[in-house]
Amino acid sequence: MKFETLHNDMVAAMKAHDKERKAVISTLIADVKKAAIDAGTRDDISEELVDQVILKSQKTAKEQLDSCPDERTELKAEYQYNYNVICEYAPKMMSSEEIRQFLAVNFSDVLATGNKGQIMKAIMPALKGKADGKVINSIVAELCK
């Protein structure tokens, strides 16, 4: 996801007078800018950094949604809306079948060791931001049996 895309979508939401959507996108933009400043790349914000921040925001929004009591319907609806908007910008994750194929092609030598810790250490940097860690962990555990 390009930073400019987020910015353009925020401007479009402002022009459409969609305050809720604008608020969610502007929060994403603020988080991305903060992460860029922390990384020392304030002027040149990479797509990878934007995706990392969006995934982190998506996880936080999901936790908020899951922890909200059902009696608080208005708050739950707000959290659901925020989560839905963030999901629109989140990068597409690999399916479990795609992960299996990727591991078979790129990490067959490491998989042959059968050492789960060593396998996870080798593959996580390659799949970070592209696949859910829980799904990767379950697939690796299955392959190590």
Phi and psi in radians as a Rosetta constraint file:
Dihedral C 1 N 2 CA 2 C 2 CIRCULARHARMONIC -1.484 0.35
Dihedral N 2 CA 2 C 2 N 3 CIRCULARHARMONIC 2.525 0.35
Dihedral C 2 N 3 CA 3 C 3 CIRCULARHARMONIC -1.079 0.35
Dihedral N 3 CA 3 C 3 N 4 CIRCULARHARMONIC -0.645 0.35
Dihedral C 3 N 4 CA 4 C 4 CIRCULARHARMONIC -1.097 0.35
Dihedral N 4 CA 4 C 4 N 5 CIRCULARHARMONIC -0.595 0.35
Dihedral C 4 N 5 CA 5 C 5 CIRCULARHARMONIC -1.097 0.35
Dihedral N 5 CA 5 C 5 N 6 CIRCULARHARMONIC -0.792 0.35
Dihedral C 5 N 6 CA 6 C 6 CIRCULARHARMONIC -1.029 0.35
Dihedral N 6 CA 6 C 6 N 7 CIRCULARHARMONIC -0.809 0.35
Dihedral C 6 N 7 CA 7 C 7 CIRCULARHARMONIC -1.094 0.35
Dihedral N 7 CA 7 C 7 N 8 CIRCULARHARMONIC -0.769 0.35
Dihedral C 7 N 8 CA 8 C 8 CIRCULARHARMONIC -1.120 0.35
Dihedral N 8 CA 8 C 8 N 9 CIRCULARHARMONIC -0.669 0.35
Dihedral C 8 N 9 CA 9 C 9 CIRCULARHARMONIC -1.178 0.35
Dihedral N 9 CA 9 C 9 N 10 CIRCULARHARMONIC -0.604 0.35
Dihedral C 9 N 10 CA 10 C 10 CIRCULARHARMONIC -1.148 0.35
Dihedral N 10 CA 10 C 10 N 11 CIRCULARHARMONIC -0.743 0.35
Dihedral C 10 N 11 CA 11 C 11 CIRCULARHARMONIC -1.094 0.35
Dihedral N 11 CA 11 C 11 N 12 CIRCULARHARMONIC -0.723 0.35
Dihedral C 11 N 12 CA 12 C 12 CIRCULARHARMONIC -1.099 0.35
Dihedral N 12 CA 12 C 12 N 13 CIRCULARHARMONIC -0.697 0.35
Dihedral C 12 N 13 CA 13 C 13 CIRCULARHARMONIC -1.147 0.35
Dihedral N 13 CA 13 C 13 N 14 CIRCULARHARMONIC -0.658 0.35
Dihedral C 13 N 14 CA 14 C 14 CIRCULARHARMONIC -1.139 0.35
Dihedral N 14 CA 14 C 14 N 15 CIRCULARHARMONIC -0.747 0.35
Dihedral C 14 N 15 CA 15 C 15 CIRCULARHARMONIC -1.145 0.35
Dihedral N 15 CA 15 C 15 N 16 CIRCULARHARMONIC -0.552 0.35
Dihedral C 15 N 16 CA 16 C 16 CIRCULARHARMONIC -1.488 0.35
Dihedral N 16 CA 16 C 16 N 17 CIRCULARHARMONIC 0.012 0.35
Dihedral C 16 N 17 CA 17 C 17 CIRCULARHARMONIC 1.020 0.35
Dihedral N 17 CA 17 C 17 N 18 CIRCULARHARMONIC 0.621 0.35
Dihedral C 17 N 18 CA 18 C 18 CIRCULARHARMONIC -1.696 0.35
Dihedral N 18 CA 18 C 18 N 19 CIRCULARHARMONIC 1.518 0.35
Dihedral C 18 N 19 CA 19 C 19 CIRCULARHARMONIC -1.115 0.35
Dihedral N 19 CA 19 C 19 N 20 CIRCULARHARMONIC -0.700 0.35
Dihedral C 19 N 20 CA 20 C 20 CIRCULARHARMONIC -1.140 0.35
Dihedral N 20 CA 20 C 20 N 21 CIRCULARHARMONIC -0.815 0.35
Dihedral C 20 N 21 CA 21 C 21 CIRCULARHARMONIC -1.129 0.35
Dihedral N 21 CA 21 C 21 N 22 CIRCULARHARMONIC -0.730 0.35
Dihedral C 21 N 22 CA 22 C 22 CIRCULARHARMONIC -1.060 0.35
Dihedral N 22 CA 22 C 22 N 23 CIRCULARHARMONIC -0.694 0.35
Dihedral C 22 N 23 CA 23 C 23 CIRCULARHARMONIC -1.132 0.35
Dihedral N 23 CA 23 C 23 N 24 CIRCULARHARMONIC -0.755 0.35
Dihedral C 23 N 24 CA 24 C 24 CIRCULARHARMONIC -1.136 0.35
Dihedral N 24 CA 24 C 24 N 25 CIRCULARHARMONIC -0.815 0.35
Dihedral C 24 N 25 CA 25 C 25 CIRCULARHARMONIC -1.167 0.35
Dihedral N 25 CA 25 C 25 N 26 CIRCULARHARMONIC -0.689 0.35
Dihedral C 25 N 26 CA 26 C 26 CIRCULARHARMONIC -1.171 0.35
Dihedral N 26 CA 26 C 26 N 27 CIRCULARHARMONIC -0.552 0.35
Dihedral C 26 N 27 CA 27 C 27 CIRCULARHARMONIC -1.144 0.35
Dihedral N 27 CA 27 C 27 N 28 CIRCULARHARMONIC -0.738 0.35
Dihedral C 27 N 28 CA 28 C 28 CIRCULARHARMONIC -1.051 0.35
Dihedral N 28 CA 28 C 28 N 29 CIRCULARHARMONIC -0.770 0.35
Dihedral C 28 N 29 CA 29 C 29 CIRCULARHARMONIC -1.083 0.35
Dihedral N 29 CA 29 C 29 N 30 CIRCULARHARMONIC -0.758 0.35
Dihedral C 29 N 30 CA 30 C 30 CIRCULARHARMONIC -1.091 0.35
Dihedral N 30 CA 30 C 30 N 31 CIRCULARHARMONIC -0.727 0.35
Dihedral C 30 N 31 CA 31 C 31 CIRCULARHARMONIC -1.117 0.35
Dihedral N 31 CA 31 C 31 N 32 CIRCULARHARMONIC -0.707 0.35
Dihedral C 31 N 32 CA 32 C 32 CIRCULARHARMONIC -1.142 0.35
Dihedral N 32 CA 32 C 32 N 33 CIRCULARHARMONIC -0.770 0.35
Dihedral C 32 N 33 CA 33 C 33 CIRCULARHARMONIC -1.083 0.35
Dihedral N 33 CA 33 C 33 N 34 CIRCULARHARMONIC -0.721 0.35
Dihedral C 33 N 34 CA 34 C 34 CIRCULARHARMONIC -1.102 0.35
Dihedral N 34 CA 34 C 34 N 35 CIRCULARHARMONIC -0.779 0.35
Dihedral C 34 N 35 CA 35 C 35 CIRCULARHARMONIC -1.117 0.35
Dihedral N 35 CA 35 C 35 N 36 CIRCULARHARMONIC -0.647 0.35
Dihedral C 35 N 36 CA 36 C 36 CIRCULARHARMONIC -1.166 0.35
Dihedral N 36 CA 36 C 36 N 37 CIRCULARHARMONIC -0.709 0.35
Dihedral C 36 N 37 CA 37 C 37 CIRCULARHARMONIC -1.137 0.35
Dihedral N 37 CA 37 C 37 N 38 CIRCULARHARMONIC -0.744 0.35
Dihedral C 37 N 38 CA 38 C 38 CIRCULARHARMONIC -1.092 0.35
Dihedral N 38 CA 38 C 38 N 39 CIRCULARHARMONIC -0.607 0.35
Dihedral C 38 N 39 CA 39 C 39 CIRCULARHARMONIC -1.463 0.35
Dihedral N 39 CA 39 C 39 N 40 CIRCULARHARMONIC -0.150 0.35
Dihedral C 39 N 40 CA 40 C 40 CIRCULARHARMONIC 1.394 0.35
Dihedral N 40 CA 40 C 40 N 41 CIRCULARHARMONIC 0.357 0.35
Dihedral C 40 N 41 CA 41 C 41 CIRCULARHARMONIC -2.133 0.35
Dihedral N 41 CA 41 C 41 N 42 CIRCULARHARMONIC 0.924 0.35
Dihedral C 41 N 42 CA 42 C 42 CIRCULARHARMONIC -1.101 0.35
Dihedral N 42 CA 42 C 42 N 43 CIRCULARHARMONIC -0.650 0.35
Dihedral C 42 N 43 CA 43 C 43 CIRCULARHARMONIC -1.511 0.35
Dihedral N 43 CA 43 C 43 N 44 CIRCULARHARMONIC -0.519 0.35
Dihedral C 43 N 44 CA 44 C 44 CIRCULARHARMONIC -2.092 0.35
Dihedral N 44 CA 44 C 44 N 45 CIRCULARHARMONIC 1.550 0.35
Dihedral C 44 N 45 CA 45 C 45 CIRCULARHARMONIC -1.529 0.35
Dihedral N 45 CA 45 C 45 N 46 CIRCULARHARMONIC 2.049 0.35
Dihedral C 45 N 46 CA 46 C 46 CIRCULARHARMONIC -1.357 0.35
Dihedral N 46 CA 46 C 46 N 47 CIRCULARHARMONIC 2.741 0.35
Dihedral C 46 N 47 CA 47 C 47 CIRCULARHARMONIC -1.128 0.35
Dihedral N 47 CA 47 C 47 N 48 CIRCULARHARMONIC -0.601 0.35
Dihedral C 47 N 48 CA 48 C 48 CIRCULARHARMONIC -1.099 0.35
Dihedral N 48 CA 48 C 48 N 49 CIRCULARHARMONIC -0.726 0.35
Dihedral C 48 N 49 CA 49 C 49 CIRCULARHARMONIC -1.135 0.35
Dihedral N 49 CA 49 C 49 N 50 CIRCULARHARMONIC -0.744 0.35
Dihedral C 49 N 50 CA 50 C 50 CIRCULARHARMONIC -1.058 0.35
Dihedral N 50 CA 50 C 50 N 51 CIRCULARHARMONIC -0.786 0.35
Dihedral C 50 N 51 CA 51 C 51 CIRCULARHARMONIC -1.101 0.35
Dihedral N 51 CA 51 C 51 N 52 CIRCULARHARMONIC -0.701 0.35
Dihedral C 51 N 52 CA 52 C 52 CIRCULARHARMONIC -1.079 0.35
Dihedral N 52 CA 52 C 52 N 53 CIRCULARHARMONIC -0.769 0.35
Dihedral C 52 N 53 CA 53 C 53 CIRCULARHARMONIC -1.163 0.35
Dihedral N 53 CA 53 C 53 N 54 CIRCULARHARMONIC -0.708 0.35
Dihedral C 53 N 54 CA 54 C 54 CIRCULARHARMONIC -1.119 0.35
Dihedral N 54 CA 54 C 54 N 55 CIRCULARHARMONIC -0.744 0.35
Dihedral C 54 N 55 CA 55 C 55 CIRCULARHARMONIC -1.101 0.35
Dihedral N 55 CA 55 C 55 N 56 CIRCULARHARMONIC -0.693 0.35
Dihedral C 55 N 56 CA 56 C 56 CIRCULARHARMONIC -1.144 0.35
Dihedral N 56 CA 56 C 56 N 57 CIRCULARHARMONIC -0.745 0.35
Dihedral C 56 N 57 CA 57 C 57 CIRCULARHARMONIC -1.134 0.35
Dihedral N 57 CA 57 C 57 N 58 CIRCULARHARMONIC -0.655 0.35
Dihedral C 57 N 58 CA 58 C 58 CIRCULARHARMONIC -1.110 0.35
Dihedral N 58 CA 58 C 58 N 59 CIRCULARHARMONIC -0.750 0.35
Dihedral C 58 N 59 CA 59 C 59 CIRCULARHARMONIC -1.112 0.35
Dihedral N 59 CA 59 C 59 N 60 CIRCULARHARMONIC -0.752 0.35
Dihedral C 59 N 60 CA 60 C 60 CIRCULARHARMONIC -1.100 0.35
Dihedral N 60 CA 60 C 60 N 61 CIRCULARHARMONIC -0.769 0.35
Dihedral C 60 N 61 CA 61 C 61 CIRCULARHARMONIC -1.110 0.35
Dihedral N 61 CA 61 C 61 N 62 CIRCULARHARMONIC -0.676 0.35
Dihedral C 61 N 62 CA 62 C 62 CIRCULARHARMONIC -1.127 0.35
Dihedral N 62 CA 62 C 62 N 63 CIRCULARHARMONIC -0.724 0.35
Dihedral C 62 N 63 CA 63 C 63 CIRCULARHARMONIC -1.118 0.35
Dihedral N 63 CA 63 C 63 N 64 CIRCULARHARMONIC -0.709 0.35
Dihedral C 63 N 64 CA 64 C 64 CIRCULARHARMONIC -1.062 0.35
Dihedral N 64 CA 64 C 64 N 65 CIRCULARHARMONIC -0.802 0.35
Dihedral C 64 N 65 CA 65 C 65 CIRCULARHARMONIC -1.091 0.35
Dihedral N 65 CA 65 C 65 N 66 CIRCULARHARMONIC -0.763 0.35
Dihedral C 65 N 66 CA 66 C 66 CIRCULARHARMONIC -1.209 0.35
Dihedral N 66 CA 66 C 66 N 67 CIRCULARHARMONIC -0.568 0.35
Dihedral C 66 N 67 CA 67 C 67 CIRCULARHARMONIC -1.547 0.35
Dihedral N 67 CA 67 C 67 N 68 CIRCULARHARMONIC -0.141 0.35
Dihedral C 67 N 68 CA 68 C 68 CIRCULARHARMONIC -1.304 0.35
Dihedral N 68 CA 68 C 68 N 69 CIRCULARHARMONIC 2.269 0.35
Dihedral C 68 N 69 CA 69 C 69 CIRCULARHARMONIC -1.136 0.35
Dihedral N 69 CA 69 C 69 N 70 CIRCULARHARMONIC 2.577 0.35
Dihedral C 69 N 70 CA 70 C 70 CIRCULARHARMONIC -1.149 0.35
Dihedral N 70 CA 70 C 70 N 71 CIRCULARHARMONIC -0.432 0.35
Dihedral C 70 N 71 CA 71 C 71 CIRCULARHARMONIC -1.172 0.35
Dihedral N 71 CA 71 C 71 N 72 CIRCULARHARMONIC -0.454 0.35
Dihedral C 71 N 72 CA 72 C 72 CIRCULARHARMONIC -1.544 0.35
Dihedral N 72 CA 72 C 72 N 73 CIRCULARHARMONIC 1.234 0.35
Dihedral C 72 N 73 CA 73 C 73 CIRCULARHARMONIC -1.096 0.35
Dihedral N 73 CA 73 C 73 N 74 CIRCULARHARMONIC -0.713 0.35
Dihedral C 73 N 74 CA 74 C 74 CIRCULARHARMONIC -1.131 0.35
Dihedral N 74 CA 74 C 74 N 75 CIRCULARHARMONIC -0.782 0.35
Dihedral C 74 N 75 CA 75 C 75 CIRCULARHARMONIC -1.146 0.35
Dihedral N 75 CA 75 C 75 N 76 CIRCULARHARMONIC -0.714 0.35
Dihedral C 75 N 76 CA 76 C 76 CIRCULARHARMONIC -1.117 0.35
Dihedral N 76 CA 76 C 76 N 77 CIRCULARHARMONIC -0.688 0.35
Dihedral C 76 N 77 CA 77 C 77 CIRCULARHARMONIC -1.134 0.35
Dihedral N 77 CA 77 C 77 N 78 CIRCULARHARMONIC -0.684 0.35
Dihedral C 77 N 78 CA 78 C 78 CIRCULARHARMONIC -1.120 0.35
Dihedral N 78 CA 78 C 78 N 79 CIRCULARHARMONIC -0.797 0.35
Dihedral C 78 N 79 CA 79 C 79 CIRCULARHARMONIC -1.089 0.35
Dihedral N 79 CA 79 C 79 N 80 CIRCULARHARMONIC -0.691 0.35
Dihedral C 79 N 80 CA 80 C 80 CIRCULARHARMONIC -1.113 0.35
Dihedral N 80 CA 80 C 80 N 81 CIRCULARHARMONIC -0.744 0.35
Dihedral C 80 N 81 CA 81 C 81 CIRCULARHARMONIC -1.080 0.35
Dihedral N 81 CA 81 C 81 N 82 CIRCULARHARMONIC -0.819 0.35
Dihedral C 81 N 82 CA 82 C 82 CIRCULARHARMONIC -1.017 0.35
Dihedral N 82 CA 82 C 82 N 83 CIRCULARHARMONIC -0.793 0.35
Dihedral C 82 N 83 CA 83 C 83 CIRCULARHARMONIC -1.087 0.35
Dihedral N 83 CA 83 C 83 N 84 CIRCULARHARMONIC -0.748 0.35
Dihedral C 83 N 84 CA 84 C 84 CIRCULARHARMONIC -1.100 0.35
Dihedral N 84 CA 84 C 84 N 85 CIRCULARHARMONIC -0.728 0.35
Dihedral C 84 N 85 CA 85 C 85 CIRCULARHARMONIC -1.151 0.35
Dihedral N 85 CA 85 C 85 N 86 CIRCULARHARMONIC -0.772 0.35
Dihedral C 85 N 86 CA 86 C 86 CIRCULARHARMONIC -1.095 0.35
Dihedral N 86 CA 86 C 86 N 87 CIRCULARHARMONIC -0.676 0.35
Dihedral C 86 N 87 CA 87 C 87 CIRCULARHARMONIC -1.084 0.35
Dihedral N 87 CA 87 C 87 N 88 CIRCULARHARMONIC -0.506 0.35
Dihedral C 87 N 88 CA 88 C 88 CIRCULARHARMONIC -1.091 0.35
Dihedral N 88 CA 88 C 88 N 89 CIRCULARHARMONIC -0.546 0.35
Dihedral C 88 N 89 CA 89 C 89 CIRCULARHARMONIC -1.707 0.35
Dihedral N 89 CA 89 C 89 N 90 CIRCULARHARMONIC -0.227 0.35
Dihedral C 89 N 90 CA 90 C 90 CIRCULARHARMONIC -1.194 0.35
Dihedral N 90 CA 90 C 90 N 91 CIRCULARHARMONIC 2.473 0.35
Dihedral C 90 N 91 CA 91 C 91 CIRCULARHARMONIC -1.181 0.35
Dihedral N 91 CA 91 C 91 N 92 CIRCULARHARMONIC 2.619 0.35
Dihedral C 91 N 92 CA 92 C 92 CIRCULARHARMONIC -1.227 0.35
Dihedral N 92 CA 92 C 92 N 93 CIRCULARHARMONIC 2.299 0.35
Dihedral C 92 N 93 CA 93 C 93 CIRCULARHARMONIC -1.544 0.35
Dihedral N 93 CA 93 C 93 N 94 CIRCULARHARMONIC 2.645 0.35
Dihedral C 93 N 94 CA 94 C 94 CIRCULARHARMONIC -1.242 0.35
Dihedral N 94 CA 94 C 94 N 95 CIRCULARHARMONIC 2.532 0.35
Dihedral C 94 N 95 CA 95 C 95 CIRCULARHARMONIC -1.379 0.35
Dihedral N 95 CA 95 C 95 N 96 CIRCULARHARMONIC 2.929 0.35
Dihedral C 95 N 96 CA 96 C 96 CIRCULARHARMONIC -1.108 0.35
Dihedral N 96 CA 96 C 96 N 97 CIRCULARHARMONIC -0.607 0.35
Dihedral C 96 N 97 CA 97 C 97 CIRCULARHARMONIC -1.171 0.35
Dihedral N 97 CA 97 C 97 N 98 CIRCULARHARMONIC -0.713 0.35
Dihedral C 97 N 98 CA 98 C 98 CIRCULARHARMONIC -1.117 0.35
Dihedral N 98 CA 98 C 98 N 99 CIRCULARHARMONIC -0.650 0.35
Dihedral C 98 N 99 CA 99 C 99 CIRCULARHARMONIC -1.131 0.35
Dihedral N 99 CA 99 C 99 N 100 CIRCULARHARMONIC -0.787 0.35
Dihedral C 99 N 100 CA 100 C 100 CIRCULARHARMONIC -1.011 0.35
Dihedral N 100 CA 100 C 100 N 101 CIRCULARHARMONIC -0.796 0.35
Dihedral C 100 N 101 CA 101 C 101 CIRCULARHARMONIC -1.117 0.35
Dihedral N 101 CA 101 C 101 N 102 CIRCULARHARMONIC -0.752 0.35
Dihedral C 101 N 102 CA 102 C 102 CIRCULARHARMONIC -1.056 0.35
Dihedral N 102 CA 102 C 102 N 103 CIRCULARHARMONIC -0.788 0.35
Dihedral C 102 N 103 CA 103 C 103 CIRCULARHARMONIC -1.136 0.35
Dihedral N 103 CA 103 C 103 N 104 CIRCULARHARMONIC -0.722 0.35
Dihedral C 103 N 104 CA 104 C 104 CIRCULARHARMONIC -1.120 0.35
Dihedral N 104 CA 104 C 104 N 105 CIRCULARHARMONIC -0.663 0.35
Dihedral C 104 N 105 CA 105 C 105 CIRCULARHARMONIC -1.360 0.35
Dihedral N 105 CA 105 C 105 N 106 CIRCULARHARMONIC -0.811 0.35
Dihedral C 105 N 106 CA 106 C 106 CIRCULARHARMONIC -1.693 0.35
Dihedral N 106 CA 106 C 106 N 107 CIRCULARHARMONIC -0.417 0.35
Dihedral C 106 N 107 CA 107 C 107 CIRCULARHARMONIC -2.252 0.35
Dihedral N 107 CA 107 C 107 N 108 CIRCULARHARMONIC 0.531 0.35
Dihedral C 107 N 108 CA 108 C 108 CIRCULARHARMONIC -1.098 0.35
Dihedral N 108 CA 108 C 108 N 109 CIRCULARHARMONIC -0.608 0.35
Dihedral C 108 N 109 CA 109 C 109 CIRCULARHARMONIC -1.166 0.35
Dihedral N 109 CA 109 C 109 N 110 CIRCULARHARMONIC -0.680 0.35
Dihedral C 109 N 110 CA 110 C 110 CIRCULARHARMONIC -1.276 0.35
Dihedral N 110 CA 110 C 110 N 111 CIRCULARHARMONIC -0.663 0.35
Dihedral C 110 N 111 CA 111 C 111 CIRCULARHARMONIC -1.100 0.35
Dihedral N 111 CA 111 C 111 N 112 CIRCULARHARMONIC -0.523 0.35
Dihedral C 111 N 112 CA 112 C 112 CIRCULARHARMONIC -1.145 0.35
Dihedral N 112 CA 112 C 112 N 113 CIRCULARHARMONIC -0.409 0.35
Dihedral C 112 N 113 CA 113 C 113 CIRCULARHARMONIC -1.203 0.35
Dihedral N 113 CA 113 C 113 N 114 CIRCULARHARMONIC -0.572 0.35
Dihedral C 113 N 114 CA 114 C 114 CIRCULARHARMONIC 1.366 0.35
Dihedral N 114 CA 114 C 114 N 115 CIRCULARHARMONIC 0.063 0.35
Dihedral C 114 N 115 CA 115 C 115 CIRCULARHARMONIC -1.556 0.35
Dihedral N 115 CA 115 C 115 N 116 CIRCULARHARMONIC 1.861 0.35
Dihedral C 115 N 116 CA 116 C 116 CIRCULARHARMONIC -1.032 0.35
Dihedral N 116 CA 116 C 116 N 117 CIRCULARHARMONIC -0.766 0.35
Dihedral C 116 N 117 CA 117 C 117 CIRCULARHARMONIC -1.071 0.35
Dihedral N 117 CA 117 C 117 N 118 CIRCULARHARMONIC -0.755 0.35
Dihedral C 117 N 118 CA 118 C 118 CIRCULARHARMONIC -1.172 0.35
Dihedral N 118 CA 118 C 118 N 119 CIRCULARHARMONIC -0.692 0.35
Dihedral C 118 N 119 CA 119 C 119 CIRCULARHARMONIC -1.125 0.35
Dihedral N 119 CA 119 C 119 N 120 CIRCULARHARMONIC -0.841 0.35
Dihedral C 119 N 120 CA 120 C 120 CIRCULARHARMONIC -1.059 0.35
Dihedral N 120 CA 120 C 120 N 121 CIRCULARHARMONIC -0.713 0.35
Dihedral C 120 N 121 CA 121 C 121 CIRCULARHARMONIC -1.090 0.35
Dihedral N 121 CA 121 C 121 N 122 CIRCULARHARMONIC -0.631 0.35
Dihedral C 121 N 122 CA 122 C 122 CIRCULARHARMONIC -1.351 0.35
Dihedral N 122 CA 122 C 122 N 123 CIRCULARHARMONIC -0.691 0.35
Dihedral C 122 N 123 CA 123 C 123 CIRCULARHARMONIC -1.590 0.35
Dihedral N 123 CA 123 C 123 N 124 CIRCULARHARMONIC -0.441 0.35
Dihedral C 123 N 124 CA 124 C 124 CIRCULARHARMONIC -1.048 0.35
Dihedral N 124 CA 124 C 124 N 125 CIRCULARHARMONIC -0.739 0.35
Dihedral C 124 N 125 CA 125 C 125 CIRCULARHARMONIC -1.070 0.35
Dihedral N 125 CA 125 C 125 N 126 CIRCULARHARMONIC -0.588 0.35
Dihedral C 125 N 126 CA 126 C 126 CIRCULARHARMONIC -1.274 0.35
Dihedral N 126 CA 126 C 126 N 127 CIRCULARHARMONIC -0.533 0.35
Dihedral C 126 N 127 CA 127 C 127 CIRCULARHARMONIC -1.826 0.35
Dihedral N 127 CA 127 C 127 N 128 CIRCULARHARMONIC 0.026 0.35
Dihedral C 127 N 128 CA 128 C 128 CIRCULARHARMONIC -1.056 0.35
Dihedral N 128 CA 128 C 128 N 129 CIRCULARHARMONIC 2.204 0.35
Dihedral C 128 N 129 CA 129 C 129 CIRCULARHARMONIC 1.433 0.35
Dihedral N 129 CA 129 C 129 N 130 CIRCULARHARMONIC -0.087 0.35
Dihedral C 129 N 130 CA 130 C 130 CIRCULARHARMONIC -1.906 0.35
Dihedral N 130 CA 130 C 130 N 131 CIRCULARHARMONIC -0.372 0.35
Dihedral C 130 N 131 CA 131 C 131 CIRCULARHARMONIC -2.573 0.35
Dihedral N 131 CA 131 C 131 N 132 CIRCULARHARMONIC 2.679 0.35
Dihedral C 131 N 132 CA 132 C 132 CIRCULARHARMONIC -1.260 0.35
Dihedral N 132 CA 132 C 132 N 133 CIRCULARHARMONIC 2.262 0.35
Dihedral C 132 N 133 CA 133 C 133 CIRCULARHARMONIC -1.032 0.35
Dihedral N 133 CA 133 C 133 N 134 CIRCULARHARMONIC -0.621 0.35
Dihedral C 133 N 134 CA 134 C 134 CIRCULARHARMONIC -1.149 0.35
Dihedral N 134 CA 134 C 134 N 135 CIRCULARHARMONIC -0.699 0.35
Dihedral C 134 N 135 CA 135 C 135 CIRCULARHARMONIC -1.166 0.35
Dihedral N 135 CA 135 C 135 N 136 CIRCULARHARMONIC -0.757 0.35
Dihedral C 135 N 136 CA 136 C 136 CIRCULARHARMONIC -1.039 0.35
Dihedral N 136 CA 136 C 136 N 137 CIRCULARHARMONIC -0.808 0.35
Dihedral C 136 N 137 CA 137 C 137 CIRCULARHARMONIC -1.041 0.35
Dihedral N 137 CA 137 C 137 N 138 CIRCULARHARMONIC -0.782 0.35
Dihedral C 137 N 138 CA 138 C 138 CIRCULARHARMONIC -1.160 0.35
Dihedral N 138 CA 138 C 138 N 139 CIRCULARHARMONIC -0.660 0.35
Dihedral C 138 N 139 CA 139 C 139 CIRCULARHARMONIC -1.167 0.35
Dihedral N 139 CA 139 C 139 N 140 CIRCULARHARMONIC -0.752 0.35
Dihedral C 139 N 140 CA 140 C 140 CIRCULARHARMONIC -1.133 0.35
Dihedral N 140 CA 140 C 140 N 141 CIRCULARHARMONIC -0.721 0.35
Dihedral C 140 N 141 CA 141 C 141 CIRCULARHARMONIC -1.073 0.35
Dihedral N 141 CA 141 C 141 N 142 CIRCULARHARMONIC -0.687 0.35
Dihedral C 141 N 142 CA 142 C 142 CIRCULARHARMONIC -1.144 0.35
Dihedral N 142 CA 142 C 142 N 143 CIRCULARHARMONIC -0.710 0.35
Dihedral C 142 N 143 CA 143 C 143 CIRCULARHARMONIC -1.268 0.35
Dihedral N 143 CA 143 C 143 N 144 CIRCULARHARMONIC -0.426 0.35
Dihedral C 143 N 144 CA 144 C 144 CIRCULARHARMONIC -1.410 0.35
Dihedral N 144 CA 144 C 144 N 145 CIRCULARHARMONIC -0.196 0.35
